[in-house]
Amino acid sequence: MNKVLLFLILLPKGLWRMLGADVAQLRAVLGAKLMLDDRRPMAMGKGQGAKKKPFKFMTALSVLISVVIGFMYIIPLMMTDKFMGLWLYFTVFLLMLSFMLISDFSTVLFDKRDNSILLPRPVNERTLLLSRLLHMFIYLFRIVFPMSLAGWVVLGYAKGWAAALWFPVMILQLTVIALFLVNACYLMILRFAKPGRFKDIINYFQIAFSVLFFACVYLMPRAMNNTDFQEMKHTDYAWAVYTPTYWLSAAWSWIETDKLSAATKWISILAIVGPLLLVWLIVKYLSPSFAKRIGNIDDERTEGKAEEGATIAVTAVAKKDKLYLKLAALLNKNPLSKAGFIIAWLQTTRSRNFKMRVYPTFAYVPVYFVYLISQSKKPLSEVWEGLPQSSTHILLLYMTSFIVLQLLSMLVYSDQYKASWVYYSSPIARPGDVMVGAFKGVWLKYFIPMFAVVSGFVFWVWGIGSLLDIALAFINITLLALSVLRIAYRRLPFSAMERMNEKGNRFFKTMFVMILPMGLGFGHYWTTITPWLWWMKLVFILLSSILLWLLWDSYKHTSWDEVKKVDLSS
């Protein structure tokens, strides 16, 4: 695909020569950039293990994903109110495109390798500038075209050749609006955040996009097939007239006789004038300011490092009042456990890889729960009213265990695993003490708050009778976590590199150790659907607590020989 795009983009050779570019050099630079794009992971795939073998067809995969995303929101185009359908389609398209560009476009936009690799070579500035602009154009084309393909086909088939010709114009206008939003967003981030925090903020956008994508996949088809949704009318939303996607929808009145008010038809002029004005704002104001901020970003990073070095002493004093230090002292009597607690707390705060892989799972739980309860043919309002009489809260409580496997794997594996030499060079008699402290750290920091929120919701909906269920579910999930950690992840925190050949063995080990906790979970559900067996919950709480204590003691007394045995078997 890259070869085809490169061939097409270099067809107007005379134009590029007239603009002062060396075509041979332009072909070489663009070819190298596109090759690197093929080997660069996407935003949704970042954090999945940097040591894996690179995938050579990432561009084709990203195009395929864009096509799938485009198919997700074509249902509004089939609504009764065609104008409303176009407005919703363009709105969702704009949101998805903006999120994709904000989360993934920064890699292209902030690529500084040209300055260090190409500038010392005999490559003139116009060739370099044109290569960057064309690379950005290709990047945008690879996202926008496949995303719009489904809508293009549907509208062309339903409304004829005029719609098929007019649709690309509207998508071009929509892309300009998205670029304006992305440019403004980047400027705002660079204006109010330090350069060192820029990547962290972009990571949060990537996390938000992955959650949005997950929610759209599961919830959007159900929502769009709803009868109330199909009968929505644009006249019921007066505020929509102020949105750019409303202007684009109004512009369809130019090619077909929709029953629109005269005011709405006049608004359609903004579909052309608005994006042109945004282009002028980008070129006149945003781009120069953006280029200036990009040019100063390296200097600011240097200054930031100097300021960081100058405040080490102040930070060391301030850390005495940190909450995690108080918690570490409160929950750990052993100094090694306290050290493990602090290491896990700080590492999970600073690791972008950890955030990218763990944070989205917190949103998956409520999204998947809504998806499951919406599968009933009854209206969602009726399903909601019947929740207190159902046993769905058991499912919701145990769904929090989705977080467990991801959390535990990231407790053991790290891209900076070589730093684990400090464990082996320290006088640690029993590594289990460090491992227990690290487990307490991530459990208290991530799982307990999430479980507390879910438990609060369960208590609010199901009442005081759910307290035993909450207690039993918490013990069983903790038992599940320790079972997996004891068998599959019996290693020091952040001390191992994730390998591809480990996954099969780890999967079977994990499935094996989950049999007992899953059996307890099914037993829990059985006591719920059989009310007169409520006293069995107390028996299960006692049984699970004994098993939990035995596993905790075994994990705490992990020896060096057991850790080395796990390392040798991997």
SVG drawing of the C-alpha trace seen along z (x, -y; Angstrom):
<svg xmlns="http://www.w3.org/2000/svg" viewBox="-40 -36 66 62">
<polyline fill="none" stroke="black" stroke-width="0.4" points="0.0,0.0 2.8,-2.4 4.4,-1.8 1.1,-2.7 0.7,-5.9 4.3,-6.9 3.8,-6.3 0.7,-8.5 2.1,-11.3 5.2,-11.6 3.2,-11.6 3.3,-15.5 7.1,-15.5 7.1,-18.8 5.2,-20.5 7.6,-19.3 10.6,-20.4 8.9,-23.8 8.6,-24.2 12.3,-23.6 12.4,-20.0 14.8,-17.3 12.5,-14.5 15.0,-11.7 15.7,-12.8 12.0,-13.4 11.2,-9.8 14.0,-8.4 12.9,-10.4 9.2,-9.7 9.9,-6.0 11.9,-5.8 9.2,-7.6 6.5,-5.3 8.6,-2.3 9.0,-3.5 5.3,-4.1 4.8,-0.4 6.9,0.6 5.5,-1.9 2.7,-0.7 -0.6,-2.5 -1.9,-4.4 -4.3,-1.6 -1.5,0.9 1.1,-1.0 2.2,0.6 1.6,4.1 5.2,5.1 8.1,3.1 10.2,6.2 7.9,8.0 8.9,8.7 7.8,5.6 4.8,6.1 5.7,5.2 2.2,4.3 1.1,1.9 -0.1,-0.6 -2.5,2.0 -3.7,2.9 -4.4,-0.7 -6.3,-1.2 -8.4,1.9 -9.2,0.6 -10.2,-2.7 -12.6,-0.9 -14.1,1.0 -14.5,-2.3 -16.2,-3.8 -18.7,-1.0 -19.6,-1.5 -21.5,-4.7 -23.3,-4.5 -26.5,-3.4 -27.7,-7.1 -27.7,-7.5 -30.7,-5.2 -32.8,-7.2 -36.2,-8.5 -35.0,-12.1 -32.2,-12.2 -30.9,-15.5 -30.7,-14.2 -28.9,-11.1 -26.3,-13.2 -25.7,-15.4 -25.1,-12.5 -22.9,-10.8 -20.7,-13.9 -20.6,-14.5 -19.4,-11.0 -17.0,-11.1 -15.5,-14.4 -15.1,-13.1 -13.5,-9.8 -11.2,-11.6 -10.2,-14.2 -9.4,-11.6 -7.4,-9.5 -5.4,-12.5 -4.7,-13.9 -3.7,-10.4 -1.6,-9.3 -0.7,-12.4 1.7,-13.7 4.3,-11.0 4.3,-12.4 4.0,-16.1 6.8,-16.0 9.2,-13.9 12.6,-15.6 14.6,-13.0 14.7,-15.1 16.8,-17.8 19.4,-15.3 19.6,-12.9 18.7,-14.9 19.8,-18.4 23.6,-17.4 23.1,-15.7 23.0,-17.5 19.2,-17.8 17.8,-21.3 15.3,-22.8 12.4,-22.8 12.8,-19.1 12.8,-18.5 9.7,-20.8 7.8,-19.2 8.6,-15.7 7.1,-16.5 4.0,-18.1 3.4,-15.2 4.0,-12.7 1.3,-14.4 -1.0,-14.4 -0.5,-10.7 -1.0,-10.0 -4.3,-11.9 -5.4,-10.2 -4.8,-6.8 -7.1,-7.6 -9.8,-9.8 -10.4,-7.8 -11.0,-4.4 -13.1,-5.9 -15.3,-7.7 -15.5,-4.7 -18.6,-3.1 -20.6,-6.3 -19.5,-7.2 -20.8,-3.9 -24.1,-4.1 -24.9,-7.7 -23.9,-7.1 -26.1,-4.1 -29.1,-5.7 -28.9,-9.2 -27.3,-8.8 -24.2,-10.1 -24.6,-13.7 -24.3,-12.6 -21.3,-10.5 -19.6,-13.5 -20.6,-15.9 -19.6,-13.6 -15.8,-14.0 -16.2,-17.8 -18.0,-17.5 -15.3,-15.1 -12.6,-17.5 -14.4,-20.3 -14.8,-18.0 -11.0,-17.2 -10.2,-20.9 -12.4,-21.3 -10.7,-18.3 -7.3,-19.7 -8.3,-23.0 -9.5,-21.3 -6.3,-19.2 -4.1,-22.2 -5.9,-24.2 -5.8,-21.3 -2.0,-20.9 -1.5,-24.6 -3.5,-24.5 -1.5,-21.6 1.8,-23.3 0.6,-26.5 -0.5,-25.2 1.7,-22.0 5.4,-21.6 7.1,-19.8 7.9,-16.9 4.2,-16.4 3.1,-16.6 3.5,-12.9 1.6,-12.1 -1.3,-14.2 -1.2,-12.6 -1.3,-9.2 -4.4,-10.2 -6.0,-11.0 -4.9,-7.6 -6.5,-6.0 -9.7,-8.0 -9.7,-7.0 -9.3,-3.3 -12.2,-3.5 -14.3,-5.4 -13.6,-2.8 -14.5,0.0 -17.7,-1.7 -18.7,-2.4 -18.1,1.2 -20.4,2.6 -23.0,-0.2 -23.5,-2.1 -25.2,0.7 -27.7,1.3 -28.3,-2.5 -28.8,-3.1 -31.2,-0.2 -33.5,-1.6 -36.9,-2.8 -36.6,-6.1 -33.3,-6.8 -34.6,-6.1 -37.4,-8.6 -35.2,-11.5 -35.7,-14.8 -33.2,-17.6 -35.9,-20.2 -35.9,-19.0 -32.3,-20.2 -32.2,-24.0 -28.6,-24.2 -27.4,-21.9 -27.4,-24.9 -24.2,-26.2 -22.2,-23.0 -20.1,-22.8 -21.5,-19.3 -25.0,-20.9 -23.7,-23.3 -22.3,-20.4 -25.6,-18.5 -27.5,-21.6 -25.2,-21.8 -26.9,-18.6 -29.9,-20.8 -27.8,-22.0 -28.0,-18.7 -31.4,-17.4 -34.7,-19.0 -34.9,-18.4 -37.8,-20.1 -35.6,-22.5 -36.4,-26.0 -35.0,-29.0 -32.9,-29.8 -31.3,-26.3 -30.5,-26.6 -28.8,-30.0 -26.7,-28.3 -25.5,-25.8 -23.2,-28.6 -21.1,-28.2 -20.2,-24.7 -17.9,-26.3 -17.1,-29.6 -16.4,-28.1 -13.6,-25.7 -12.1,-28.4 -12.0,-30.7 -10.5,-28.0 -7.8,-27.5 -7.0,-31.2 -6.8,-31.0 -4.5,-28.0 -2.1,-29.6 -2.2,-33.1 -2.2,-32.5 -2.1,-28.9 0.7,-27.5 3.2,-30.2 2.5,-30.0 2.6,-26.2 5.9,-26.2 7.4,-28.6 6.4,-26.3 7.8,-23.3 11.0,-25.1 11.4,-26.0 10.3,-22.6 13.9,-21.2 15.1,-24.3 12.2,-24.1 13.0,-20.4 16.6,-21.3 15.4,-24.1 12.9,-21.7 15.7,-19.2 17.8,-21.9 14.8,-23.0 14.2,-19.4 17.8,-18.9 17.6,-22.2 14.5,-21.0 15.6,-17.5 16.4,-18.5 13.0,-20.3 11.2,-17.3 13.0,-14.9 11.8,-16.9 8.2,-17.2 8.1,-13.4 7.9,-13.0 4.4,-14.2 3.3,-12.0 0.3,-9.8 1.9,-6.7 4.7,-6.9 2.2,-7.0 0.3,-4.1 3.5,-2.1 4.4,-2.6 0.9,-1.8 0.4,1.4 3.9,2.9 5.8,3.8 8.7,5.3 11.1,2.8 11.4,4.9 7.6,5.0 7.5,1.2 10.1,0.8 8.2,3.1 5.0,1.0 6.8,-2.3 8.5,-0.9 5.1,0.4 3.3,-2.9 5.9,-5.1 6.6,-2.9 2.9,-2.6 2.6,-6.4 5.5,-7.1 5.2,-4.3 3.3,-5.3 3.3,-1.7 1.5,-0.7 -1.1,-3.5 -1.8,-2.5 -2.5,1.1 -4.3,0.8 -6.3,-2.4 -8.6,-1.5 -9.7,1.7 -11.4,-0.5 -13.7,-1.9 -14.3,1.5 -16.2,2.8 -19.1,0.3 -19.3,0.3 -19.5,4.1 -22.0,4.2 -24.3,1.7 -23.8,3.8 -24.9,7.0 -28.0,5.6 -29.0,3.9 -29.0,7.3 -32.6,7.9 -35.4,7.2 -37.1,5.1 -36.6,1.3 -33.6,0.2 -35.7,-1.7 -37.7,1.4 -34.5,3.5 -33.2,0.8 -36.3,0.9 -36.0,4.7 -32.3,4.7 -33.0,4.9 -35.0,8.1 -32.2,9.7 -28.9,11.3 -27.0,9.1 -25.0,7.5 -23.0,10.7 -21.9,10.4 -21.0,6.8 -19.0,7.5 -17.0,10.3 -16.5,8.2 -14.0,6.1 -11.7,9.1 -11.1,8.1 -8.7,5.6 -6.8,8.3 -4.9,10.1 -3.8,6.9 -2.8,5.4 -0.8,8.4 1.0,8.8 2.1,5.2 3.3,5.7 5.9,8.2 6.8,7.1 8.5,3.9 10.4,2.3 13.0,1.3 13.5,4.8 17.3,4.5 17.0,2.1 16.0,5.2 19.7,5.8 19.2,3.8 17.2,6.6 20.0,9.1 22.7,6.8 20.8,6.0 20.9,8.0 17.4,9.4 17.0,12.6 13.5,13.4 12.1,11.8 8.6,12.7 8.6,9.7 9.2,7.3 6.6,9.1 3.9,8.9 4.6,5.2 4.3,4.5 1.0,6.5 -0.4,4.4 0.7,1.2 -1.1,1.9 -4.1,3.5 -4.7,0.5 -4.0,-2.0 -6.0,-0.6 -8.2,2.3 -9.8,1.3 -10.9,-2.2 -12.5,-0.6 -14.2,2.1 -15.4,-0.5 -17.1,-2.4 -18.8,0.7 -19.8,1.8 -21.3,-1.6 -23.4,-1.3 -24.4,2.3 -25.4,1.1 -27.4,-1.8 -29.4,0.4 -29.7,3.7 -29.7,2.4 -28.4,3.8 -28.9,7.4 -26.0,7.1 -23.4,6.5 -22.6,10.2 -22.3,10.5 -19.9,7.6 -17.7,9.1 -17.6,12.6 -16.9,11.2 -14.0,9.1 -12.4,12.1 -12.9,14.4 -11.4,11.8 -8.4,11.3 -8.1,15.1 -8.1,15.2 -5.4,12.5 -3.1,14.3 -3.7,17.7 -2.6,16.2 0.3,14.3 1.4,17.4 1.5,19.7 2.0,17.6 3.7,14.4 5.9,15.4 8.6,12.8 9.9,9.6 8.1,6.4 9.0,5.0 11.9,7.5 11.0,9.4 10.7,8.8 7.5,10.0 8.3,12.7 6.1,14.1 7.0,17.7 5.8,17.3 2.3,16.5 1.1,20.0 2.5,21.5 1.2,18.5 -2.3,18.8 -2.6,22.5 -1.2,21.9 -3.6,19.0 -6.6,21.0 -5.6,23.9 -5.3,21.7 -8.6,19.9 -10.6,23.1 -10.9,23.0 -11.8,19.3 -14.3,19.6 -15.9,22.5 -16.3,20.4 -17.8,17.7 -20.4,20.1 -21.2,21.2 -21.8,17.6 -24.2,17.2 -26.0,20.4 -26.6,19.1 -28.1,15.9 -30.6,17.5 -31.6,19.8 -32.6,17.4 -33.1,19.9 -29.3,20.8 -28.2,17.3 -26.4,18.8 -24.1,20.6 -22.5,17.2 -21.1,17.2 -19.7,20.6 -18.1,19.5 -16.7,16.4 -15.0,18.5 -13.7,21.0 -12.4,18.4 -10.8,16.5 -8.9,19.6 -7.7,20.3 -6.7,16.6 -4.6,16.8 -2.8,19.9 -2.0,18.5 -0.9,15.2 1.5,17.0 2.9,19.1 3.4,16.1 5.0,14.1 7.5,16.9 8.7,17.1 12.4,17.9 15.2,17.1 15.3,20.6 11.6,20.4 12.1,17.1 15.1,18.5 13.1,21.6 10.4,19.4 13.1,17.4 14.7,20.6 11.4,22.1 10.5,19.0"/>
</svg>
